[in-house]
């Protein structure tokens, strides 16, 4: 059985000569000055200027559309006397029995010389992208050109080939000296153009296999492939620096272009027409370039990241306009993040959204660019180590470390760089250096980062990641200590060396590991959950493991809770604590914010609505269904839901009423048949979390509680226990108001602070709650902005508080002396002991029979009767005590602060 397919192939016969200047060995080539051509899907395009522009031959597309002919890249042109051409199309059909294409019907059309000339008169220029420009007016560009090699029409038609030889495409290097006329640069050894730039003294063009260098763009010498030293997101031309900046303004989201001088790092003037052009074309900006044009002008172009040269915004600016804008409209438009600071000099980067542009330096006179740096564009500034600044070049295959005392002159330091670092994008080296006063202590991690769709692939882990290193001022290695496990941080404090070492074997992401000679380690899985241990040494050789408190400080210490402000509409009525909840027998209705959708079957369109709507809860607090009838009523009534009530109508219907937040006289309601509500509870429901901010606490094996934010500032407390099958439930009744906050979990009991009356409620199981009636806690009820932290110490609470006085609702400051005391309370929160530090306490903790207290920098002032006296001691200060009476300074906080981490 034969199946005929109209897979016509346009074939044009053209006698193409060989041009040695553009030919690679064994390739068909383009003959300058002759007709070039190639076929698209349904068009045939020709060029008589070596690909600078292409014109479409008329009639071909109409024929394709009429017959369904799909064009491939098989083309041939036959020259006719008088300058015309003959276009021949050979139909083909597929013989399934022989599994091959066979020649079918033929098509032919002759074009006169006048027809060819008219077509060429409408030729469209080939898109070009400018690569680089110098300050003298010379610029380089690149465009992709196409032509089709000659072939034998009859042989191809009968060969049975499924895919004929394609049209050739290649990158064409161009040069201009006036910004208008572009000439082809003959570089036969340049196969493809990957990138190009001007480094201030010479042009560089990188191909697929080799690179080329030229001072003037005319005479070229071959050079090895290298990465560009600058970002494509900025361009320098003469006295100007142009930069692409991501705009976060809701009115102009996307990209903006700024003009700056070549020195400043944070000051420049907006060029609004460039940004507007980018947004109008919907571009994802990927590169910017500037070059001089005629009559004292500058061309400025921004290219799309994915369609380089195909999509571009280009404006020709008079030099006088740029000078005026730069002089009169420059403002500080960016905040530079300080990444290293020695107290006199600060370093940062003028980073973009995905790639730093370059290094910035501020010596007190403002942010300036650092010129003549030895690295390329992708850098990371390491924290100041106490002696020198450091910059890590993250470029693939480079990955060198550079050091400087002044942030201007830089020296490469590769002492800890793996010898066989691979030139692939996933390999990295992270460094950590700390100056001890006489030498450096350092560690490094070199590995292959996770990658792939799930970010989980990887496999290379370099030898040497398990050691601490010691280097002199010249960065010569003077010693090391191998812990056998990943070293994550190093530090030096009060005459001692410190190293944070992972408790797990293996690499950070569980990779297979390799030695520097390429031999494989035994693969070991890395378990991050095992944490790490801090080691200390006085002599660099003997190391002792320190107590867990050093690494577990965050888990042990509890901060004094800072409550949220009271509800916008507090009622303080225990009978009706939540205005956004209505309970009627077995039905519970709640207000919650969210986006809901209505579908119109007539128009087949959906409409979304964001607002506060009414939901019916099922048997669990997080399982609900929205009631659309009430949403429509809310929208029709133009009210802002503030309170929810439910009652029975005389006929037995359940009426749910929504009252306006600001005007209680405005309301809307819907009456529901009880049976329909029961059916909804039984058959419908949206599983998942309710909207709103939430805070959760857990008492293992006993209960979890969740404080859920409701509309209008109210908060509802929910609970779950093993008996609830892991589902959150609501309380049938609660003793507190609608404005509450959770105190930090004490390790023993849950605690709720009522922000309306200052009462504290305690629960050991998350279900049953009782008011704390101790004299001390009751005496604090009238204080303003009360903040508490409590941690159970086996037989009593260690606690701290912060509170003061408010006048007409304005907080006056902390005037309660207890805010500076370590407090000991019994289970009912009676005061049974205290220790006065005389300064505000921020955190407390307890572990293994030891009490911990963190004090800040503000002390008690007797004259004013408030905590407002600056303390001269270092702050914060961590204290510890075994008995609550005798306290000593503990260096865990300062030691932790001294650590420098690799990642």
ZAMARGU-4260 file (C-alpha; in steps of 0.2 Angstrom, whole numbers, plus 5000, padded with zeros to 4 digits):
<rodrens>
0) 5000/5000/5000 | 5007/5017/4995 | 5003/5033/5005 | 5006/5049/4995 | 5012/5064/5005
5) 5013/5081/4998 | 5030/5084/5005 | 5036/5096/4991 | 5054/5102/4992 | 5058/5119/4984
10) 5074/5117/4974 | 5084/5131/4967 | 5099/5129/4956 | 5113/5142/4958 | 5131/5140/4953
15) 5140/5145/4969 | 5159/5148/4968 | 5171/5145/4982 | 5178/5160/4993 | 5194/5154/5002
20) 5193/5169/5014 | 5177/5162/5021 | 5179/5144/5019 | 5183/5130/5031 | 5191/5115/5025
25) 5178/5103/5017 | 5163/5115/5018 | 5152/5122/5005 | 5154/5141/5005 | 5146/5157/5001
30) 5152/5167/4986 | 5152/5186/4990 | 5142/5196/4978 | 5131/5182/4971 | 5113/5177/4976
35) 5111/5168/4993 | 5095/5159/4997 | 5086/5147/5009 | 5069/5140/5012 | 5059/5142/5027
40) 5043/5133/5031 | 5033/5141/5018 | 5044/5155/5011 | 5059/5156/5000 | 5071/5171/5004
45) 5086/5178/4994 | 5100/5190/4997 | 5112/5199/4986 | 5123/5207/4999 | 5130/5192/5008
50) 5116/5190/5021 | 5115/5209/5026 | 5097/5208/5021 | 5084/5195/5014 | 5070/5197/5002
55) 5055/5185/5000 | 5052/5178/4982 | 5033/5181/4978 | 5021/5167/4975 | 5030/5154/4985
60) 5020/5156/5001 | 5003/5157/4991 | 5007/5141/4983 | 5012/5133/5000 | 4996/5139/5008
65) 4985/5132/4993 | 4993/5115/4992 | 4999/5112/5010 | 5017/5111/5004 | 5029/5111/5018
70) 5046/5118/5013 | 5062/5110/5020 | 5080/5117/5019 | 5083/5108/5002 | 5084/5122/4989
75) 5093/5126/4972 | 5092/5140/4960 | 5095/5139/4941 | 5102/5155/4933 | 5093/5161/4918
80) 5099/5172/4904 | 5096/5190/4907 | 5098/5189/4926 | 5082/5179/4930 | 5081/5163/4940
85) 5071/5147/4939 | 5063/5140/4955 | 5059/5121/4954 | 5049/5111/4967 | 5050/5092/4966
90) 5035/5084/4975 | 5039/5068/4985 | 5028/5054/4991 | 5032/5040/5004 | 5032/5022/4999
95) 5028/5012/5014 | 5032/4996/5007 | 5050/5001/5003 | 5050/5013/5017 | 5057/5028/5007
100) 5053/5044/4998 | 5050/5044/4980 | 5050/5058/4967 | 5032/5064/4963 | 5025/5079/4953
105) 5036/5093/4949 | 5033/5112/4950 | 5043/5126/4941 | 5042/5144/4940 | 5054/5157/4931
110) 5057/5174/4939 | 5063/5188/4927 | 5077/5199/4932 | 5065/5213/4935 | 5055/5202/4947
115) 5071/5197/4956 | 5076/5216/4957 | 5059/5221/4964 | 5060/5208/4977 | 5077/5213/4982
120) 5072/5231/4983 | 5060/5226/4998 | 5074/5216/5007 | 5073/5217/5026 | 5089/5220/5035
125) 5096/5205/5045 | 5095/5208/5064 | 5112/5212/5071 | 5119/5213/5089 | 5133/5225/5093
130) 5146/5216/5104 | 5159/5229/5109 | 5164/5247/5106 | 5180/5257/5110 | 5180/5276/5114
135) 5187/5280/5096 | 5171/5275/5087 | 5176/5258/5082 | 5162/5245/5086 | 5160/5226/5082
140) 5144/5217/5079 | 5138/5200/5074 | 5123/5193/5063 | 5117/5176/5058 | 5117/5173/5040
145) 5110/5159/5030 | 5113/5151/5012 | 5110/5134/5005 | 5124/5123/4997 | 5122/5117/4979
150) 5116/5099/4976 | 5109/5088/4962 | 5090/5090/4961 | 5087/5074/4951 | 5099/5063/4963
155) 5091/5070/4978 | 5073/5067/4972 | 5076/5049/4968 | 5088/5045/4983 | 5074/5042/4996
160) 5082/5053/5009 | 5070/5059/5022 | 5079/5075/5026 | 5089/5084/5013 | 5105/5094/5017
165) 5100/5109/5027 | 5104/5127/5024 | 5120/5133/5031 | 5120/5146/5044 | 5134/5155/5052
170) 5139/5170/5063 | 5146/5185/5053 | 5158/5197/5062 | 5156/5215/5057 | 5165/5231/5060
175) 5161/5250/5059 | 5171/5265/5061 | 5156/5277/5060 | 5142/5268/5068 | 5132/5267/5052
180) 5142/5257/5039 | 5146/5239/5044 | 5159/5229/5035 | 5162/5210/5035 | 5177/5205/5045
185) 5186/5190/5037 | 5191/5178/5050 | 5190/5160/5042 | 5196/5151/5058 | 5182/5159/5068
190) 5168/5146/5069 | 5153/5154/5077 | 5153/5169/5089 | 5150/5166/5107 | 5154/5183/5114
195) 5164/5198/5112 | 5170/5213/5122 | 5182/5228/5123 | 5194/5228/5138 | 5200/5246/5137
200) 5214/5242/5125 | 5209/5228/5113 | 5194/5219/5106 | 5191/5201/5110 | 5180/5189/5101
205) 5177/5171/5107 | 5171/5157/5095 | 5167/5139/5098 | 5185/5133/5097 | 5196/5148/5099
210) 5197/5167/5102 | 5204/5182/5093 | 5211/5198/5099 | 5213/5215/5089 | 5218/5232/5094
215) 5208/5240/5079 | 5196/5227/5074 | 5205/5225/5057 | 5221/5215/5061 | 5218/5199/5072
220) 5228/5187/5082 | 5222/5170/5089 | 5221/5168/5108 | 5214/5155/5120 | 5196/5155/5124
225) 5192/5165/5140 | 5177/5172/5149 | 5172/5190/5147 | 5179/5201/5162 | 5163/5211/5163
230) 5145/5209/5164 | 5133/5211/5149 | 5121/5220/5160 | 5133/5236/5159 | 5142/5245/5146
235) 5156/5258/5146 | 5159/5270/5132 | 5171/5285/5135 | 5165/5295/5150 | 5149/5285/5151
240) 5144/5270/5161 | 5127/5263/5156 | 5118/5250/5167 | 5103/5239/5167 | 5094/5239/5184
245) 5079/5229/5189 | 5064/5240/5194 | 5053/5235/5208 | 5041/5249/5206 | 5023/5243/5204
250) 5021/5257/5191 | 5036/5252/5181 | 5040/5234/5185 | 5054/5227/5174 | 5070/5235/5169
255) 5077/5253/5169 | 5093/5260/5161 | 5104/5272/5171 | 5118/5283/5164 | 5133/5285/5177
260) 5150/5291/5176 | 5164/5278/5176 | 5168/5281/5194 | 5152/5282/5205 | 5145/5266/5211
265) 5127/5271/5217 | 5123/5288/5208 | 5117/5291/5191 | 5102/5297/5180 | 5087/5287/5173
270) 5085/5286/5155 | 5066/5283/5155 | 5063/5280/5136 | 5074/5265/5137 | 5065/5257/5151
275) 5048/5261/5143 | 5054/5253/5127 | 5059/5237/5136 | 5042/5236/5144 | 5032/5240/5128
280) 5041/5226/5119 | 5039/5214/5134 | 5058/5210/5134 | 5068/5200/5147 | 5083/5211/5146
285) 5099/5202/5144 | 5113/5213/5138 | 5116/5232/5135 | 5128/5240/5123 | 5134/5257/5118
290) 5143/5264/5103 | 5147/5280/5095 | 5136/5286/5080 | 5138/5300/5067 | 5136/5319/5072
295) 5142/5317/5090 | 5129/5304/5095 | 5129/5288/5105 | 5118/5273/5100 | 5112/5264/5116
300) 5104/5246/5114 | 5096/5234/5125 | 5094/5216/5119 | 5082/5203/5124 | 5090/5189/5134
305) 5083/5175/5124 | 5082/5183/5107 | 5098/5192/5106 | 5098/5203/5090 | 5080/5198/5086
310) 5072/5209/5099 | 5080/5225/5104 | 5077/5243/5110 | 5089/5255/5102 | 5090/5274/5104
315) 5102/5287/5097 | 5106/5300/5110 | 5116/5316/5106 | 5131/5317/5117 | 5126/5334/5123
320) 5110/5327/5130 | 5119/5313/5139 | 5131/5326/5146 | 5117/5337/5153 | 5107/5323/5160
325) 5122/5316/5169 | 5127/5333/5176 | 5109/5339/5181 | 5098/5323/5185 | 5110/5311/5194
330) 5103/5305/5210 | 5108/5291/5222 | 5097/5277/5215 | 5103/5261/5224 | 5108/5256/5241
335) 5124/5246/5241 | 5124/5231/5253 | 5140/5232/5264 | 5149/5215/5262 | 5165/5219/5271
340) 5170/5233/5282 | 5186/5236/5292 | 5180/5252/5300 | 5188/5263/5288 | 5185/5255/5271
345) 5169/5246/5265 | 5167/5235/5250 | 5151/5229/5241 | 5145/5225/5224 | 5134/5234/5212
350) 5125/5218/5210 | 5111/5214/5198 | 5096/5202/5201 | 5107/5187/5196 | 5125/5193/5193
355) 5136/5206/5201 | 5143/5219/5190 | 5159/5223/5199 | 5167/5228/5215 | 5163/5244/5224
360) 5173/5253/5237 | 5169/5267/5250 | 5183/5275/5260 | 5171/5288/5267 | 5169/5298/5251
365) 5155/5288/5243 | 5154/5272/5233 | 5167/5271/5219 | 5170/5257/5207 | 5187/5248/5209
370) 5195/5247/5192 | 5209/5236/5185 | 5204/5221/5195 | 5212/5204/5191 | 5195/5193/5191
375) 5181/5192/5180 | 5163/5197/5183 | 5156/5183/5194 | 5163/5187/5212 | 5159/5185/5230
380) 5165/5197/5243 | 5170/5188/5259 | 5167/5196/5276 | 5182/5206/5283 | 5193/5194/5292
385) 5202/5206/5303 | 5217/5209/5293 | 5213/5209/5274 | 5199/5210/5262 | 5195/5195/5251
390) 5186/5192/5235 | 5182/5175/5227 | 5181/5173/5209 | 5167/5161/5205 | 5170/5159/5187
395) 5170/5141/5181 | 5188/5134/5180 | 5195/5150/5189 | 5189/5150/5207 | 5204/5160/5213
400) 5204/5169/5229 | 5211/5187/5230 | 5217/5197/5245 | 5219/5216/5248 | 5224/5227/5262
405) 5216/5243/5254 | 5203/5236/5243 | 5212/5243/5228 | 5227/5232/5224 | 5224/5214/5224
410) 5235/5198/5225 | 5229/5180/5220 | 5231/5167/5235 | 5228/5149/5229 | 5235/5141/5245
415) 5219/5132/5249 | 5212/5130/5231 | 5211/5112/5225 | 5224/5108/5212 | 5212/5099/5201
420) 5196/5111/5202 | 5186/5107/5187 | 5180/5120/5174 | 5161/5116/5176 | 5148/5127/5183
425) 5143/5116/5197 | 5160/5115/5206 | 5163/5128/5219 | 5175/5133/5233 | 5169/5141/5249
430) 5182/5149/5261 | 5182/5155/5279 | 5197/5166/5286 | 5199/5174/5303 | 5215/5184/5308
435) 5221/5179/5325 | 5233/5194/5327 | 5248/5184/5321 | 5241/5172/5308 | 5226/5166/5299
440) 5215/5152/5304 | 5205/5145/5289 | 5194/5131/5282 | 5187/5128/5265 | 5174/5117/5257
445) 5176/5113/5238 | 5163/5102/5230 | 5150/5100/5216 | 5134/5109/5221 | 5118/5100/5219
450) 5110/5103/5202 | 5097/5096/5190 | 5078/5098/5190 | 5076/5094/5209 | 5093/5102/5214
455) 5099/5085/5220 | 5112/5079/5208 | 5130/5080/5212 | 5145/5069/5216 | 5162/5077/5218
460) 5169/5082/5235 | 5187/5087/5236 | 5200/5081/5248 | 5204/5094/5262 | 5187/5099/5267
465) 5190/5091/5284 | 5204/5101/5290 | 5208/5118/5299 | 5222/5127/5291 | 5235/5140/5298
470) 5243/5153/5286 | 5255/5167/5290 | 5254/5185/5283 | 5260/5179/5266 | 5247/5166/5266
475) 5260/5152/5267 | 5253/5136/5275 | 5261/5134/5292 | 5250/5120/5299 | 5234/5111/5299
480) 5223/5099/5309 | 5212/5086/5301 | 5196/5082/5310 | 5190/5069/5298 | 5173/5077/5296
485) 5168/5093/5287 | 5174/5109/5295 | 5160/5122/5293 | 5167/5137/5302 | 5183/5144/5311
490) 5186/5158/5323 | 5198/5165/5336 | 5192/5173/5352 | 5202/5178/5368 | 5218/5169/5363
495) 5209/5152/5358 | 5206/5144/5341 | 5189/5137/5337 | 5182/5126/5324 | 5164/5120/5320
500) 5165/5103/5314 | 5150/5093/5307 | 5144/5078/5318 | 5141/5068/5302 | 5153/5060/5290
505) 5153/5063/5272 | 5150/5078/5261 | 5137/5092/5264 | 5125/5084/5252 | 5129/5066/5254
510) 5140/5065/5239 | 5153/5052/5233 | 5170/5060/5238 | 5186/5060/5228 | 5204/5063/5232
515) 5214/5075/5222 | 5222/5061/5212 | 5204/5056/5207 | 5203/5041/5217 | 5186/5038/5226
520) 5183/5039/5244 | 5170/5027/5252 | 5154/5035/5249 | 5146/5042/5265 | 5129/5050/5267
525) 5129/5067/5276 | 5116/5069/5289 | 5113/5088/5292 | 5101/5084/5307 | 5116/5077/5317
530) 5121/5095/5320 | 5139/5100/5324 | 5152/5102/5338 | 5162/5116/5342 | 5181/5113/5346
535) 5193/5124/5355 | 5212/5124/5355 | 5226/5135/5363 | 5240/5127/5354 | 5233/5123/5337
540) 5237/5104/5340 | 5226/5099/5355 | 5208/5101/5352 | 5194/5099/5365 | 5175/5097/5361
545) 5165/5111/5370 | 5147/5108/5378 | 5132/5108/5367 | 5127/5125/5373 | 5139/5133/5361
550) 5130/5126/5346 | 5113/5124/5353 | 5111/5142/5360 | 5096/5146/5348 | 5087/5130/5354
555) 5090/5134/5373 | 5087/5152/5374 | 5069/5159/5374 | 5066/5178/5370 | 5054/5189/5380
560) 5038/5188/5369 | 5033/5204/5360 | 5014/5203/5358 | 5005/5209/5343 | 4994/5225/5346
565) 4977/5223/5352 | 4962/5219/5341 | 4956/5234/5330 | 4938/5230/5338 | 4941/5221/5355
570) 4926/5217/5364 | 4933/5208/5379 | 4917/5199/5381 | 4920/5181/5387 | 4903/5177/5381
575) 4907/5182/5363 | 4926/5182/5362 | 4927/5181/5343 | 4917/5193/5332 | 4922/5183/5316
580) 4915/5166/5323 | 4897/5161/5325 | 4892/5145/5333 | 4874/5138/5333 | 4871/5120/5339
585) 4881/5109/5327 | 4886/5122/5314 | 4901/5134/5316 | 4903/5148/5304 | 4919/5158/5302
590) 4925/5174/5293 | 4941/5172/5283 | 4950/5181/5269 | 4953/5172/5253 | 4950/5172/5234
595) 4935/5164/5227 | 4929/5161/5209 | 4912/5161/5200 | 4910/5152/5184 | 4897/5159/5171
600) 4891/5145/5160 | 4884/5157/5147 | 4900/5166/5144 | 4911/5151/5150 | 4921/5164/5159
605) 4927/5164/5178 | 4928/5179/5189 | 4939/5180/5205 | 4934/5189/5221 | 4947/5193/5235
610) 4939/5198/5251 | 4932/5192/5268 | 4920/5178/5266 | 4909/5166/5276 | 4914/5148/5278
615) 4905/5133/5286 | 4917/5122/5296 | 4915/5103/5296 | 4920/5093/5311 | 4937/5099/5312
620) 4944/5117/5312 | 4954/5116/5296 | 4941/5107/5285 | 4929/5120/5278 | 4918/5125/5264
625) 4914/5142/5258 | 4895/5148/5257 | 4894/5157/5240 | 4876/5164/5244 | 4884/5175/5258
630) 4898/5180/5247 | 4886/5187/5234 | 4876/5195/5248 | 4891/5204/5254 | 4896/5210/5237
635) 4878/5216/5234 | 4878/5225/5250 | 4895/5234/5248 | 4900/5230/5266 | 4916/5226/5275
640) 4913/5210/5285 | 4916/5213/5304 | 4905/5202/5314 | 4896/5186/5311 | 4881/5179/5320
645) 4869/5164/5318 | 4851/5162/5324 | 4835/5152/5321 | 4821/5161/5311 | 4803/5157/5317
650) 4802/5145/5303 | 4817/5135/5309 | 4829/5141/5296 | 4847/5145/5301 | 4850/5164/5297
655) 4868/5169/5296 | 4871/5188/5297 | 4886/5198/5292 | 4888/5215/5300 | 4899/5229/5293
660) 4915/5232/5302 | 4913/5251/5302 | 4894/5254/5301 | 4885/5241/5312 | 4869/5246/5305
665) 4874/5239/5288 | 4872/5221/5287 | 4867/5206/5275 | 4860/5189/5279 | 4855/5173/5271
670) 4843/5160/5278 | 4848/5141/5276 | 4838/5126/5278 | 4846/5115/5292 | 4846/5100/5281
675) 4855/5109/5267 | 4869/5114/5280 | 4870/5096/5286 | 4872/5090/5268 | 4886/5102/5264
680) 4895/5096/5280 | 4893/5078/5275 | 4897/5079/5256 | 4907/5095/5253 | 4923/5103/5261
685) 4939/5110/5256 | 4953/5101/5265 | 4969/5112/5269 | 4974/5126/5280 | 4963/5141/5283
690) 4969/5158/5278 | 4978/5169/5290 | 4995/5170/5299 | 4998/5156/5312 | 5009/5152/5326
695) 5011/5134/5332 | 5018/5126/5348 | 5021/5108/5352 | 5022/5098/5368 | 5028/5081/5361
700) 5016/5067/5364 | 5003/5078/5372 | 4996/5092/5361 | 4999/5105/5348 | 4991/5122/5349
705) 4989/5135/5335 | 4986/5153/5336 | 4977/5158/5320 | 4975/5176/5313 | 4957/5180/5309
710) 4951/5196/5299 | 4951/5212/5308 | 4965/5208/5320 | 4956/5194/5330 | 4965/5178/5335
715) 4958/5161/5338 | 4967/5147/5347 | 4965/5129/5341 | 4972/5113/5348 | 4975/5095/5342
720) 4979/5079/5353 | 4982/5061/5348 | 4964/5058/5352 | 4959/5070/5338 | 4968/5060/5324
725) 4980/5073/5321 | 4967/5086/5316 | 4965/5104/5324 | 4949/5107/5334 | 4941/5122/5341
730) 4937/5126/5359 | 4918/5126/5363 | 4922/5140/5375 | 4937/5150/5381 | 4940/5162/5395
735) 4950/5175/5386 | 4945/5189/5374 | 4947/5191/5355 | 4964/5198/5357 | 4977/5186/5363
740) 4995/5180/5360 | 5005/5165/5365 | 5019/5166/5377 | 5035/5156/5371 | 5033/5137/5376
745) 5041/5135/5393 | 5045/5116/5390 | 5031/5112/5403 | 5015/5122/5400 | 5006/5131/5386
750) 5003/5150/5391 | 4991/5162/5383 | 4992/5181/5387 | 4976/5191/5385 | 4980/5208/5378
755) 4964/5216/5384 | 4966/5213/5403 | 4983/5206/5405 | 4978/5189/5412 | 4989/5174/5409
760) 4981/5157/5406 | 4990/5140/5408 | 4987/5123/5401 | 4997/5107/5403 | 4987/5097/5390
765) 4982/5110/5377 | 4964/5106/5381 | 4960/5113/5399 | 4965/5130/5403 | 4966/5139/5420
770) 4970/5157/5425 | 4987/5160/5433 | 4983/5168/5450 | 5000/5170/5457 | 5003/5187/5466
775) 5017/5191/5455 | 5008/5188/5438 | 4992/5196/5444 | 5002/5212/5449 | 5008/5214/5432
780) 4991/5215/5423 | 4990/5234/5422 | 5007/5236/5415 | 5008/5242/5397 | 5015/5231/5383
785) 5019/5216/5394 | 5032/5204/5387 | 5036/5187/5396 | 5048/5173/5394 | 5047/5157/5405
790) 5057/5141/5404 | 5054/5126/5416 | 5069/5121/5426 | 5063/5105/5434 | 5055/5112/5450
795) 5052/5131/5445 | 5051/5143/5431 | 5066/5154/5426 | 5057/5169/5419 | 5060/5187/5413
800) 5049/5201/5408 | 5048/5218/5400 | 5035/5230/5404 | 5032/5249/5407 | 5019/5263/5407
805) 5008/5270/5394 | 5000/5287/5394 | 4985/5290/5383 | 4989/5275/5373 | 5008/5280/5370
810) 5021/5269/5378 | 5033/5279/5389 | 5047/5266/5391 | 5052/5252/5403 | 5050/5258/5421
815) 5047/5241/5430 | 5063/5236/5439 | 5058/5218/5436 | 5063/5220/5418 | 5081/5219/5423
820) 5079/5203/5434 | 5081/5185/5432 | 5064/5179/5440 | 5060/5162/5448 | 5042/5158/5449
825) 5032/5143/5455 | 5019/5134/5445 | 5006/5146/5449 | 5018/5161/5444 | 5021/5167/5462
830) 5038/5175/5464 | 5050/5164/5474 | 5067/5172/5470 | 5076/5184/5459 | 5093/5191/5454
835) 5095/5209/5448 | 5106/5212/5434 | 5102/5231/5433 | 5100/5230/5414 | 5086/5224/5402
840) 5086/5205/5400 | 5081/5199/5382 | 5083/5180/5383 | 5084/5166/5396 | 5088/5148/5395
845) 5090/5132/5405 | 5100/5116/5401 | 5107/5102/5412 | 5105/5111/5428 | 5112/5127/5422
850) 5103/5144/5421 | 5107/5156/5407 | 5102/5175/5405 | 5106/5187/5391 | 5107/5205/5395
855) 5108/5220/5383 | 5116/5237/5383 | 5102/5247/5392 | 5104/5248/5411 | 5093/5255/5425
860) 5094/5274/5428 | 5089/5279/5446 | 5087/5297/5442 | 5073/5294/5429 | 5067/5277/5436
865) 5068/5269/5419 | 5079/5258/5409 | 5087/5271/5398 | 5106/5271/5403 | 5118/5265/5390
870) 5130/5252/5398 | 5149/5253/5393 | 5151/5234/5393 | 5151/5224/5378 | 5133/5219/5374
875) 5124/5207/5373 | 5132/5197/5388 | 5128/5179/5391 | 5127/5174/5410 | 5126/5157/5418
880) 5123/5151/5435 | 5121/5134/5444 | 5111/5140/5458 | 5102/5156/5452 | 5112/5167/5465
885) 5130/5166/5459 | 5132/5172/5441 | 5147/5172/5429 | 5150/5179/5412 | 5149/5165/5399
890) 5158/5167/5382 | 5147/5156/5371 | 5139/5171/5363 | 5155/5180/5359 | 5163/5164/5353
895) 5149/5160/5341 | 5150/5178/5335 | 5168/5176/5331 | 5165/5161/5319 | 5167/5163/5301
900) 5157/5151/5290 | 5161/5143/5273 | 5142/5143/5268
</rodrens>
